[in-house]
């Protein structure tokens, strides 16, 4: 039998196991009085045969590198995943199933990465899981390319598939379309999408909103497509085997299912989607399925069936581990690269070549960002990423490296195309693979298209680096559609996201250093289109102060009478104002606040030393909305900000017209001393 083929044997225990999944899932939802029973009941049969015949996993080592990845993009069907994990022997007890959707449980309403063993990604926002799966498949190919692993030749420690289950809702979301389009171009032959095609969404039949030929769409994307009935057990297994044989194109298997399968009153109805069946209907369903067991009972023969599948996986893991150790002994250099790429081990000298910029020169922070990125990349092969069709503008190209393409698997420059939403979700998937440090690039205004993926990265604590250029009205002639004014506040509102808006080229270098050093969450780096003076730091605060989030850039003797604050391109304006005010005899201090989140992490004494609470005269300058600045300027403080959408004109004209000038700062400051 070919190694890609599954052993086709079916018996009454399989039928019992499928009904176990249906009933237990429905009972979990009923006990919680909240949840989605329809999808788990409808997809139980294909899920069962995937997990018992086709999927490679070891419950004792849920995250070993050689495992198949199983993602549930439609996270509302979490009861299905939890039931499968429990049956397969993962560290998820029946008590955990009983605590479905309850406070402190390991079985939340939607799967959460890092909480439940065996859960590969946090899912819930539809379509994100499809993007994550594409990212996992891209990471797999990139790492294999870097390690020089060729399919079918010798031991392959990453000989696995990525499976993702997606429903009608997932495939209606634009993020799934963006990711699937790129996956087809990239020929990700290790990716298999199982489409739970039940023709039902919350509002009713898909006939009212979604009638396209999905198979034709994916075929046009360049996928290998198949269709099968969900209750055709042999057909499901054969289709998965066929997908494994097709190693060039990603595979799309449309599986026709019945939402709420077995429920006499609610099968094939939207009422089975997002609410418990109800006690009476649950009992009627059990009767229809010939289920006579007490609540939450799992027959021993079902446990045994899954134990056999898990034991096979344990054996595969043991053989894999033995082969890996032998493989790594062959080449010490490759062994070091393996641990760096897969385990996240950082090379000790990645920051040795970071650039320093000469004071007085005019350097856009996007240019400085590109130089820092390239300096790090030369010593850090885990750093891989790209841009949404803007590499020249955002400066995200790793110079001298090739494009990531089907025939160049180790290429480090990913061409995402104009697909910001997909780019974010894919990059999250690459980070989930383990070890890699993916980065993205686009204009700041288009962070709006990426926000769901950025939020998911923050939630999952993924160290993705989101690079944004053209960060203010300095975009100029492109006009208000391209001038981000609310985006600073919008990004700062995301918990666990560090947002850096460096004030000059040397602060940008430090922003990249901080981003690479961070491993417990994502970072957003914002840069200017226009050139900015490199600040002379021979007398005052070094740019390394950025790593405290906020620091003193220029100061006076003793306690200041006035504190000037700014971020990004406005920092040099307050520096110029400081020089003039100092000549006028005003005791002033300049504070750069490039990362509020990091500043909040400093202890009280440090924050007080930078912004002493007894100094009430404060002015903040930022070319964005003032939301959030009250905490720093207080009730007595003043703010120069943008409270409109800007205009189309050269950047210098816009800064003048909207008040971002040294004269305006001086005028405002003088009001404190009249």
Beta strands, then each sheet from edge to edge (+ up, - down):
strand 1: 69-72
strand 2: 162-167
strand 3: 191-197
strand 4: 200-201
strand 5: 204-205
strand 6: 224-229
strand 7: 251-256
strand 8: 362-364
strand 9: 383-387
strand 10: 413-415
strand 11: 437-443
strand 12: 465-469
strand 13: 498-501
strand 14: 523-526
strand 15: 531-533
strand 16: 551-554
strand 17: 562-566
strand 18: 588-592
strand 19: 618-621
strand 20: 638-640
sheet 1: 1+ 2+ 3+ 7+ 6+
sheet 2: 4+ 5-
sheet 3: 8+ 15-
sheet 4: 10+ 9+ 11+ 12+ 14+ 13+
sheet 5: 16+ 18- 17- 19- 20-
end
